[in-house]
Amino acid sequence: MTGTVKFGALDLSVLIVYLVGVVAFGLYMGWRQRKRSETGEGYFLAGHSLSWLTIGLALFSTNISALHLVSLAQQGYINGLVFGNFEWMAAFALIALAFFFVPFYIKTRVPTLPDFLQRRYGQGCRDFLAVISIFNAIFIHIGFSLYAGSLILHALFGIDVWVSVITITVLTGLYAAVGGLTAVVMTESVGTIVLLIGSILITILGIVKCGGLHEMIRLVGEAAKTNPSATFSVLRPAGDPSGMPWFSMMLGYPVISIWYWCADQTIVQRVLGAKSESDARNGALFAGFIKILPVFVFVLPGLVYLGLTYQHPVLKTDEVYATMIQDLLPLGLRGVIAAALLAALMGPISGSLNSMATLFSYDLYRRIRPQASERETIHVGRIATLVGIVIAIIWTPLVANFKTIFDGVSMMLCFIAPPVSTVFFWGIFWRGASYRGALAALWGGFVICLITFLTLYAPMDWARGVGGGHWLDLLTWFDVHVVKAYYINYMVMSFVLFINGSIILHVVSRLKPDAPDAARAALTWEHPLSALQGAWQGARDFRLWAGVLFAVMVVLYVIFR
């Protein structure tokens, strides 16, 4: 793309009104709930007042960011719909959250997931998860979102990367620090609606410019002759140019999804703020239904645009989204998309800041000062929010070291998730999982994941820093003749690391079992089918909507296989 996107007076007006409006709305919601926010439960968990609709929208908004708009359009342009698996398979993870995890979270009324892990295992597991979750919130949820957002804002407006990063982070941190979870969730819900409207507009206008749906399919078919990876299929065979065969998703995604959708404080905190178990479960399922949309409004537009431009392709593929805005949208609508980008920036950042503050206040600060008052805890949480902002701003430019933004965030998740997914999975399904077994799986798994990432999957420049010379030659040989030859991409390796952690947990748990404890046993399912029990609740019954969501996803996978 040459130069920045042209904006008219109406576009800029829409953009400014949205920016001022969303910050003012966040501050207003914080002021409106000021009495409730004087308690830790009110500030960090919205006083357990969130409905299923709000939870579903907030879960989606916290997950979706400018990262998705930029990277999924880029992946659609390069590889077709295959990376849409990261969106559609989330629906199955959210069904698992609703069925198996929500009942324990709501029953115990835990403020944080590290608190839950302490109740199931012990204090050491809580400390580990708290630190890892804070790291994840700052470096992945905030850092990658900021970097992607800075790229797109620079491409749209020519704004300096540092200026865009600092401005958006400070404005978002303002209402996140003042209003707590209530302000965060309400602004996320508004942002989600704006984001979806803008993305749907781009998809529709792209198809219209192709000449209709059938002509769009024909153009994509022409593009696939020179780029065989750019197809509508989401399930690819081994050796596919995308590097993401079907079995890598089937093996790896469940591992990262247990951590991301069921055990990550940044995501699950919206569920913890539910006013009832029914709202928590149905909110998770509602988010699963919304997760159907990103494939059609984030990934598909990139593929559609490839059909339009395959004879003169976009060379800088990380600018595909900005280029689509330039080519597909008339003046007047570009401001709506810019507002959608701000929504995609501010929603996940504000949610991550609030979750990080909750973790620091409850799981670390109160560990040091158990006598801390509610007011003091909230004050510390606000300070933690500001510190998190500074760290994220410093980290953001380093994200450029990864091959692509999507590769970077997916890869990091695949090497953070296995230890945590291991202890959560076995913790709720096997009563024999002991404290020492979980601790060994967390720390042992973490060390193994770190070594594997640094030696086999990190950028080779990092490997050179480890040793260089013959060491680098050995890594290169192993990467070519083992990792790539047998399609052991980072998704498959995540599954291997999960199995490794499970073996550690089982062996140590049998050697060092816990003493019988009724409270811990109550946090484990006696049988997986026990989650299906309970009185029928009619049209609001989560089992009904889980069945509908599951059936819809199966149909989609059959159509786009």
Secondary structure as a PSIPRED ss2 file (coil, helix, strand):
# PSIPRED VFORMAT (PSIPRED V4.0)

   1 M C   1.000  0.000  0.000
   2 T C   1.000  0.000  0.000
   3 G C   1.000  0.000  0.000
   4 T C   1.000  0.000  0.000
   5 V C   1.000  0.000  0.000
   6 K C   1.000  0.000  0.000
   7 F C   1.000  0.000  0.000
   8 G C   1.000  0.000  0.000
   9 A H   0.000  1.000  0.000
  10 L H   0.000  1.000  0.000
  11 D H   0.000  1.000  0.000
  12 L H   0.000  1.000  0.000
  13 S H   0.000  1.000  0.000
  14 V H   0.000  1.000  0.000
  15 L H   0.000  1.000  0.000
  16 I H   0.000  1.000  0.000
  17 V H   0.000  1.000  0.000
  18 Y H   0.000  1.000  0.000
  19 L H   0.000  1.000  0.000
  20 V H   0.000  1.000  0.000
  21 G H   0.000  1.000  0.000
  22 V H   0.000  1.000  0.000
  23 V H   0.000  1.000  0.000
  24 A H   0.000  1.000  0.000
  25 F H   0.000  1.000  0.000
  26 G H   0.000  1.000  0.000
  27 L H   0.000  1.000  0.000
  28 Y H   0.000  1.000  0.000
  29 M H   0.000  1.000  0.000
  30 G H   0.000  1.000  0.000
  31 W H   0.000  1.000  0.000
  32 R H   0.000  1.000  0.000
  33 Q C   1.000  0.000  0.000
  34 R C   1.000  0.000  0.000
  35 K C   1.000  0.000  0.000
  36 R H   0.000  1.000  0.000
  37 S H   0.000  1.000  0.000
  38 E H   0.000  1.000  0.000
  39 T C   1.000  0.000  0.000
  40 G H   0.000  1.000  0.000
  41 E H   0.000  1.000  0.000
  42 G H   0.000  1.000  0.000
  43 Y H   0.000  1.000  0.000
  44 F H   0.000  1.000  0.000
  45 L H   0.000  1.000  0.000
  46 A H   0.000  1.000  0.000
  47 G H   0.000  1.000  0.000
  48 H H   0.000  1.000  0.000
  49 S C   1.000  0.000  0.000
  50 L E   0.000  0.000  1.000
  51 S C   1.000  0.000  0.000
  52 W H   0.000  1.000  0.000
  53 L H   0.000  1.000  0.000
  54 T H   0.000  1.000  0.000
  55 I H   0.000  1.000  0.000
  56 G H   0.000  1.000  0.000
  57 L H   0.000  1.000  0.000
  58 A H   0.000  1.000  0.000
  59 L H   0.000  1.000  0.000
  60 F H   0.000  1.000  0.000
  61 S H   0.000  1.000  0.000
  62 T H   0.000  1.000  0.000
  63 N H   0.000  1.000  0.000
  64 I C   1.000  0.000  0.000
  65 S C   1.000  0.000  0.000
  66 A H   0.000  1.000  0.000
  67 L H   0.000  1.000  0.000
  68 H H   0.000  1.000  0.000
  69 L H   0.000  1.000  0.000
  70 V H   0.000  1.000  0.000
  71 S H   0.000  1.000  0.000
  72 L H   0.000  1.000  0.000
  73 A H   0.000  1.000  0.000
  74 Q H   0.000  1.000  0.000
  75 Q H   0.000  1.000  0.000
  76 G H   0.000  1.000  0.000
  77 Y H   0.000  1.000  0.000
  78 I H   0.000  1.000  0.000
  79 N H   0.000  1.000  0.000
  80 G C   1.000  0.000  0.000
  81 L C   1.000  0.000  0.000
  82 V H   0.000  1.000  0.000
  83 F H   0.000  1.000  0.000
  84 G H   0.000  1.000  0.000
  85 N H   0.000  1.000  0.000
  86 F H   0.000  1.000  0.000
  87 E H   0.000  1.000  0.000
  88 W H   0.000  1.000  0.000
  89 M H   0.000  1.000  0.000
  90 A H   0.000  1.000  0.000
  91 A H   0.000  1.000  0.000
  92 F H   0.000  1.000  0.000
  93 A H   0.000  1.000  0.000
  94 L H   0.000  1.000  0.000
  95 I H   0.000  1.000  0.000
  96 A H   0.000  1.000  0.000
  97 L H   0.000  1.000  0.000
  98 A H   0.000  1.000  0.000
  99 F H   0.000  1.000  0.000
 100 F H   0.000  1.000  0.000
 101 F H   0.000  1.000  0.000
 102 V H   0.000  1.000  0.000
 103 P H   0.000  1.000  0.000
 104 F H   0.000  1.000  0.000
 105 Y H   0.000  1.000  0.000
 106 I H   0.000  1.000  0.000
 107 K H   0.000  1.000  0.000
 108 T H   0.000  1.000  0.000
 109 R C   1.000  0.000  0.000
 110 V C   1.000  0.000  0.000
 111 P C   1.000  0.000  0.000
 112 T C   1.000  0.000  0.000
 113 L H   0.000  1.000  0.000
 114 P H   0.000  1.000  0.000
 115 D H   0.000  1.000  0.000
 116 F H   0.000  1.000  0.000
 117 L H   0.000  1.000  0.000
 118 Q H   0.000  1.000  0.000
 119 R H   0.000  1.000  0.000
 120 R H   0.000  1.000  0.000
 121 Y C   1.000  0.000  0.000
 122 G C   1.000  0.000  0.000
 123 Q H   0.000  1.000  0.000
 124 G H   0.000  1.000  0.000
 125 C H   0.000  1.000  0.000
 126 R H   0.000  1.000  0.000
 127 D H   0.000  1.000  0.000
 128 F H   0.000  1.000  0.000
 129 L H   0.000  1.000  0.000
 130 A H   0.000  1.000  0.000
 131 V H   0.000  1.000  0.000
 132 I H   0.000  1.000  0.000
 133 S H   0.000  1.000  0.000
 134 I H   0.000  1.000  0.000
 135 F H   0.000  1.000  0.000
 136 N H   0.000  1.000  0.000
 137 A H   0.000  1.000  0.000
 138 I H   0.000  1.000  0.000
 139 F H   0.000  1.000  0.000
 140 I H   0.000  1.000  0.000
 141 H H   0.000  1.000  0.000
 142 I H   0.000  1.000  0.000
 143 G H   0.000  1.000  0.000
 144 F H   0.000  1.000  0.000
 145 S H   0.000  1.000  0.000
 146 L H   0.000  1.000  0.000
 147 Y H   0.000  1.000  0.000
 148 A H   0.000  1.000  0.000
 149 G H   0.000  1.000  0.000
 150 S H   0.000  1.000  0.000
 151 L H   0.000  1.000  0.000
 152 I H   0.000  1.000  0.000
 153 L H   0.000  1.000  0.000
 154 H H   0.000  1.000  0.000
 155 A H   0.000  1.000  0.000
 156 L H   0.000  1.000  0.000
 157 F H   0.000  1.000  0.000
 158 G C   1.000  0.000  0.000
 159 I C   1.000  0.000  0.000
 160 D C   1.000  0.000  0.000
 161 V H   0.000  1.000  0.000
 162 W H   0.000  1.000  0.000
 163 V H   0.000  1.000  0.000
 164 S H   0.000  1.000  0.000
 165 V H   0.000  1.000  0.000
 166 I H   0.000  1.000  0.000
 167 T H   0.000  1.000  0.000
 168 I H   0.000  1.000  0.000
 169 T H   0.000  1.000  0.000
 170 V H   0.000  1.000  0.000
 171 L H   0.000  1.000  0.000
 172 T H   0.000  1.000  0.000
 173 G H   0.000  1.000  0.000
 174 L H   0.000  1.000  0.000
 175 Y H   0.000  1.000  0.000
 176 A H   0.000  1.000  0.000
 177 A H   0.000  1.000  0.000
 178 V H   0.000  1.000  0.000
 179 G H   0.000  1.000  0.000
 180 G H   0.000  1.000  0.000
 181 L H   0.000  1.000  0.000
 182 T H   0.000  1.000  0.000
 183 A H   0.000  1.000  0.000
 184 V H   0.000  1.000  0.000
 185 V H   0.000  1.000  0.000
 186 M H   0.000  1.000  0.000
 187 T H   0.000  1.000  0.000
 188 E H   0.000  1.000  0.000
 189 S H   0.000  1.000  0.000
 190 V H   0.000  1.000  0.000
 191 G H   0.000  1.000  0.000
 192 T H   0.000  1.000  0.000
 193 I H   0.000  1.000  0.000
 194 V H   0.000  1.000  0.000
 195 L H   0.000  1.000  0.000
 196 L H   0.000  1.000  0.000
 197 I H   0.000  1.000  0.000
 198 G H   0.000  1.000  0.000
 199 S H   0.000  1.000  0.000
 200 I H   0.000  1.000  0.000
 201 L H   0.000  1.000  0.000
 202 I H   0.000  1.000  0.000
 203 T H   0.000  1.000  0.000
 204 I H   0.000  1.000  0.000
 205 L H   0.000  1.000  0.000
 206 G H   0.000  1.000  0.000
 207 I H   0.000  1.000  0.000
 208 V H   0.000  1.000  0.000
 209 K H   0.000  1.000  0.000
 210 C H   0.000  1.000  0.000
 211 G C   1.000  0.000  0.000
 212 G C   1.000  0.000  0.000
 213 L H   0.000  1.000  0.000
 214 H H   0.000  1.000  0.000
 215 E H   0.000  1.000  0.000
 216 M H   0.000  1.000  0.000
 217 I H   0.000  1.000  0.000
 218 R H   0.000  1.000  0.000
 219 L H   0.000  1.000  0.000
 220 V H   0.000  1.000  0.000
 221 G H   0.000  1.000  0.000
 222 E H   0.000  1.000  0.000
 223 A H   0.000  1.000  0.000
 224 A H   0.000  1.000  0.000
 225 K C   1.000  0.000  0.000
 226 T C   1.000  0.000  0.000
 227 N C   1.000  0.000  0.000
 228 P C   1.000  0.000  0.000
 229 S C   1.000  0.000  0.000
 230 A C   1.000  0.000  0.000
 231 T C   1.000  0.000  0.000
 232 F C   1.000  0.000  0.000
 233 S C   1.000  0.000  0.000
 234 V C   1.000  0.000  0.000
 235 L C   1.000  0.000  0.000
 236 R C   1.000  0.000  0.000
 237 P C   1.000  0.000  0.000
 238 A C   1.000  0.000  0.000
 239 G C   1.000  0.000  0.000
 240 D C   1.000  0.000  0.000
 241 P C   1.000  0.000  0.000
 242 S C   1.000  0.000  0.000
 243 G C   1.000  0.000  0.000
 244 M C   1.000  0.000  0.000
 245 P C   1.000  0.000  0.000
 246 W H   0.000  1.000  0.000
 247 F H   0.000  1.000  0.000
 248 S H   0.000  1.000  0.000
 249 M H   0.000  1.000  0.000
 250 M H   0.000  1.000  0.000
 251 L H   0.000  1.000  0.000
 252 G H   0.000  1.000  0.000
 253 Y H   0.000  1.000  0.000
 254 P H   0.000  1.000  0.000
 255 V H   0.000  1.000  0.000
 256 I H   0.000  1.000  0.000
 257 S H   0.000  1.000  0.000
 258 I H   0.000  1.000  0.000
 259 W H   0.000  1.000  0.000
 260 Y H   0.000  1.000  0.000
 261 W H   0.000  1.000  0.000
 262 C H   0.000  1.000  0.000
 263 A C   1.000  0.000  0.000
 264 D C   1.000  0.000  0.000
 265 Q H   0.000  1.000  0.000
 266 T H   0.000  1.000  0.000
 267 I H   0.000  1.000  0.000
 268 V H   0.000  1.000  0.000
 269 Q H   0.000  1.000  0.000
 270 R H   0.000  1.000  0.000
 271 V H   0.000  1.000  0.000
 272 L H   0.000  1.000  0.000
 273 G C   1.000  0.000  0.000
 274 A E   0.000  0.000  1.000
 275 K C   1.000  0.000  0.000
 276 S C   1.000  0.000  0.000
 277 E H   0.000  1.000  0.000
 278 S H   0.000  1.000  0.000
 279 D H   0.000  1.000  0.000
 280 A H   0.000  1.000  0.000
 281 R H   0.000  1.000  0.000
 282 N H   0.000  1.000  0.000
 283 G H   0.000  1.000  0.000
 284 A H   0.000  1.000  0.000
 285 L H   0.000  1.000  0.000
 286 F H   0.000  1.000  0.000
 287 A H   0.000  1.000  0.000
 288 G H   0.000  1.000  0.000
 289 F H   0.000  1.000  0.000
 290 I H   0.000  1.000  0.000
 291 K C   1.000  0.000  0.000
 292 I C   1.000  0.000  0.000
 293 L H   0.000  1.000  0.000
 294 P H   0.000  1.000  0.000
 295 V H   0.000  1.000  0.000
 296 F H   0.000  1.000  0.000
 297 V H   0.000  1.000  0.000
 298 F H   0.000  1.000  0.000
 299 V H   0.000  1.000  0.000
 300 L H   0.000  1.000  0.000
 301 P H   0.000  1.000  0.000
 302 G H   0.000  1.000  0.000
 303 L H   0.000  1.000  0.000
 304 V H   0.000  1.000  0.000
 305 Y H   0.000  1.000  0.000
 306 L H   0.000  1.000  0.000
 307 G H   0.000  1.000  0.000
 308 L H   0.000  1.000  0.000
 309 T H   0.000  1.000  0.000
 310 Y C   1.000  0.000  0.000
 311 Q C   1.000  0.000  0.000
 312 H C   1.000  0.000  0.000
 313 P C   1.000  0.000  0.000
 314 V C   1.000  0.000  0.000
 315 L C   1.000  0.000  0.000
 316 K C   1.000  0.000  0.000
 317 T H   0.000  1.000  0.000
 318 D H   0.000  1.000  0.000
 319 E H   0.000  1.000  0.000
 320 V H   0.000  1.000  0.000
 321 Y H   0.000  1.000  0.000
 322 A H   0.000  1.000  0.000
 323 T H   0.000  1.000  0.000
 324 M H   0.000  1.000  0.000
 325 I H   0.000  1.000  0.000
 326 Q H   0.000  1.000  0.000
 327 D H   0.000  1.000  0.000
 328 L H   0.000  1.000  0.000
 329 L C   1.000  0.000  0.000
 330 P C   1.000  0.000  0.000
 331 L C   1.000  0.000  0.000
 332 G C   1.000  0.000  0.000
 333 L C   1.000  0.000  0.000
 334 R H   0.000  1.000  0.000
 335 G H   0.000  1.000  0.000
 336 V H   0.000  1.000  0.000
 337 I H   0.000  1.000  0.000
 338 A H   0.000  1.000  0.000
 339 A H   0.000  1.000  0.000
 340 A H   0.000  1.000  0.000
 341 L H   0.000  1.000  0.000
 342 L H   0.000  1.000  0.000
 343 A H   0.000  1.000  0.000
 344 A H   0.000  1.000  0.000
 345 L H   0.000  1.000  0.000
 346 M H   0.000  1.000  0.000
 347 G H   0.000  1.000  0.000
 348 P H   0.000  1.000  0.000
 349 I H   0.000  1.000  0.000
 350 S H   0.000  1.000  0.000
 351 G H   0.000  1.000  0.000
 352 S H   0.000  1.000  0.000
 353 L H   0.000  1.000  0.000
 354 N H   0.000  1.000  0.000
 355 S H   0.000  1.000  0.000
 356 M H   0.000  1.000  0.000
 357 A H   0.000  1.000  0.000
 358 T H   0.000  1.000  0.000
 359 L H   0.000  1.000  0.000
 360 F H   0.000  1.000  0.000
 361 S H   0.000  1.000  0.000
 362 Y H   0.000  1.000  0.000
 363 D H   0.000  1.000  0.000
 364 L H   0.000  1.000  0.000
 365 Y H   0.000  1.000  0.000
 366 R H   0.000  1.000  0.000
 367 R H   0.000  1.000  0.000
 368 I H   0.000  1.000  0.000
 369 R C   1.000  0.000  0.000
 370 P C   1.000  0.000  0.000
 371 Q C   1.000  0.000  0.000
 372 A C   1.000  0.000  0.000
 373 S C   1.000  0.000  0.000
 374 E H   0.000  1.000  0.000
 375 R H   0.000  1.000  0.000
 376 E H   0.000  1.000  0.000
 377 T H   0.000  1.000  0.000
 378 I H   0.000  1.000  0.000
 379 H H   0.000  1.000  0.000
 380 V H   0.000  1.000  0.000
 381 G H   0.000  1.000  0.000
 382 R H   0.000  1.000  0.000
 383 I H   0.000  1.000  0.000
 384 A H   0.000  1.000  0.000
 385 T H   0.000  1.000  0.000
 386 L H   0.000  1.000  0.000
 387 V H   0.000  1.000  0.000
 388 G H   0.000  1.000  0.000
 389 I H   0.000  1.000  0.000
 390 V H   0.000  1.000  0.000
 391 I H   0.000  1.000  0.000
 392 A H   0.000  1.000  0.000
 393 I H   0.000  1.000  0.000
 394 I H   0.000  1.000  0.000
 395 W H   0.000  1.000  0.000
 396 T H   0.000  1.000  0.000
 397 P H   0.000  1.000  0.000
 398 L H   0.000  1.000  0.000
 399 V H   0.000  1.000  0.000
 400 A H   0.000  1.000  0.000
 401 N H   0.000  1.000  0.000
 402 F C   1.000  0.000  0.000
 403 K C   1.000  0.000  0.000
 404 T C   1.000  0.000  0.000
 405 I H   0.000  1.000  0.000
 406 F H   0.000  1.000  0.000
 407 D H   0.000  1.000  0.000
 408 G H   0.000  1.000  0.000
 409 V H   0.000  1.000  0.000
 410 S H   0.000  1.000  0.000
 411 M H   0.000  1.000  0.000
 412 M H   0.000  1.000  0.000
 413 L H   0.000  1.000  0.000
 414 C H   0.000  1.000  0.000
 415 F H   0.000  1.000  0.000
 416 I H   0.000  1.000  0.000
 417 A H   0.000  1.000  0.000
 418 P H   0.000  1.000  0.000
 419 P H   0.000  1.000  0.000
 420 V H   0.000  1.000  0.000
 421 S H   0.000  1.000  0.000
 422 T H   0.000  1.000  0.000
 423 V H   0.000  1.000  0.000
 424 F H   0.000  1.000  0.000
 425 F H   0.000  1.000  0.000
 426 W H   0.000  1.000  0.000
 427 G H   0.000  1.000  0.000
 428 I H   0.000  1.000  0.000
 429 F H   0.000  1.000  0.000
 430 W C   1.000  0.000  0.000
 431 R C   1.000  0.000  0.000
 432 G C   1.000  0.000  0.000
 433 A C   1.000  0.000  0.000
 434 S C   1.000  0.000  0.000
 435 Y H   0.000  1.000  0.000
 436 R H   0.000  1.000  0.000
 437 G H   0.000  1.000  0.000
 438 A H   0.000  1.000  0.000
 439 L H   0.000  1.000  0.000
 440 A H   0.000  1.000  0.000
 441 A H   0.000  1.000  0.000
 442 L H   0.000  1.000  0.000
 443 W H   0.000  1.000  0.000
 444 G H   0.000  1.000  0.000
 445 G H   0.000  1.000  0.000
 446 F H   0.000  1.000  0.000
 447 V H   0.000  1.000  0.000
 448 I H   0.000  1.000  0.000
 449 C H   0.000  1.000  0.000
 450 L H   0.000  1.000  0.000
 451 I H   0.000  1.000  0.000
 452 T H   0.000  1.000  0.000
 453 F H   0.000  1.000  0.000
 454 L H   0.000  1.000  0.000
 455 T H   0.000  1.000  0.000
 456 L H   0.000  1.000  0.000
 457 Y H   0.000  1.000  0.000
 458 A C   1.000  0.000  0.000
 459 P C   1.000  0.000  0.000
 460 M H   0.000  1.000  0.000
 461 D H   0.000  1.000  0.000
 462 W H   0.000  1.000  0.000
 463 A H   0.000  1.000  0.000
 464 R H   0.000  1.000  0.000
 465 G H   0.000  1.000  0.000
 466 V H   0.000  1.000  0.000
 467 G C   1.000  0.000  0.000
 468 G C   1.000  0.000  0.000
 469 G H   0.000  1.000  0.000
 470 H H   0.000  1.000  0.000
 471 W H   0.000  1.000  0.000
 472 L H   0.000  1.000  0.000
 473 D H   0.000  1.000  0.000
 474 L H   0.000  1.000  0.000
 475 L H   0.000  1.000  0.000
 476 T H   0.000  1.000  0.000
 477 W H   0.000  1.000  0.000
 478 F H   0.000  1.000  0.000
 479 D H   0.000  1.000  0.000
 480 V H   0.000  1.000  0.000
 481 H H   0.000  1.000  0.000
 482 V H   0.000  1.000  0.000
 483 V H   0.000  1.000  0.000
 484 K H   0.000  1.000  0.000
 485 A C   1.000  0.000  0.000
 486 Y C   1.000  0.000  0.000
 487 Y C   1.000  0.000  0.000
 488 I C   1.000  0.000  0.000
 489 N C   1.000  0.000  0.000
 490 Y H   0.000  1.000  0.000
 491 M H   0.000  1.000  0.000
 492 V H   0.000  1.000  0.000
 493 M H   0.000  1.000  0.000
 494 S H   0.000  1.000  0.000
 495 F H   0.000  1.000  0.000
 496 V H   0.000  1.000  0.000
 497 L H   0.000  1.000  0.000
 498 F H   0.000  1.000  0.000
 499 I H   0.000  1.000  0.000
 500 N H   0.000  1.000  0.000
 501 G H   0.000  1.000  0.000
 502 S H   0.000  1.000  0.000
 503 I H   0.000  1.000  0.000
 504 I H   0.000  1.000  0.000
 505 L H   0.000  1.000  0.000
 506 H H   0.000  1.000  0.000
 507 V H   0.000  1.000  0.000
 508 V H   0.000  1.000  0.000
 509 S H   0.000  1.000  0.000
 510 R H   0.000  1.000  0.000
 511 L H   0.000  1.000  0.000
 512 K C   1.000  0.000  0.000
 513 P C   1.000  0.000  0.000
 514 D C   1.000  0.000  0.000
 515 A C   1.000  0.000  0.000
 516 P C   1.000  0.000  0.000
 517 D C   1.000  0.000  0.000
 518 A H   0.000  1.000  0.000
 519 A H   0.000  1.000  0.000
 520 R H   0.000  1.000  0.000
 521 A H   0.000  1.000  0.000
 522 A C   1.000  0.000  0.000
 523 L C   1.000  0.000  0.000
 524 T C   1.000  0.000  0.000
 525 W C   1.000  0.000  0.000
 526 E C   1.000  0.000  0.000
 527 H C   1.000  0.000  0.000
 528 P H   0.000  1.000  0.000
 529 L H   0.000  1.000  0.000
 530 S H   0.000  1.000  0.000
 531 A H   0.000  1.000  0.000
 532 L H   0.000  1.000  0.000
 533 Q C   1.000  0.000  0.000
 534 G C   1.000  0.000  0.000
 535 A C   1.000  0.000  0.000
 536 W C   1.000  0.000  0.000
 537 Q C   1.000  0.000  0.000
 538 G H   0.000  1.000  0.000
 539 A H   0.000  1.000  0.000
 540 R H   0.000  1.000  0.000
 541 D C   1.000  0.000  0.000
 542 F H   0.000  1.000  0.000
 543 R H   0.000  1.000  0.000
 544 L H   0.000  1.000  0.000
 545 W H   0.000  1.000  0.000
 546 A H   0.000  1.000  0.000
 547 G H   0.000  1.000  0.000
 548 V H   0.000  1.000  0.000
 549 L H   0.000  1.000  0.000
 550 F H   0.000  1.000  0.000
 551 A H   0.000  1.000  0.000
 552 V H   0.000  1.000  0.000
 553 M H   0.000  1.000  0.000
 554 V H   0.000  1.000  0.000
 555 V H   0.000  1.000  0.000
 556 L H   0.000  1.000  0.000
 557 Y H   0.000  1.000  0.000
 558 V H   0.000  1.000  0.000
 559 I H   0.000  1.000  0.000
 560 F C   1.000  0.000  0.000
 561 R C   1.000  0.000  0.000
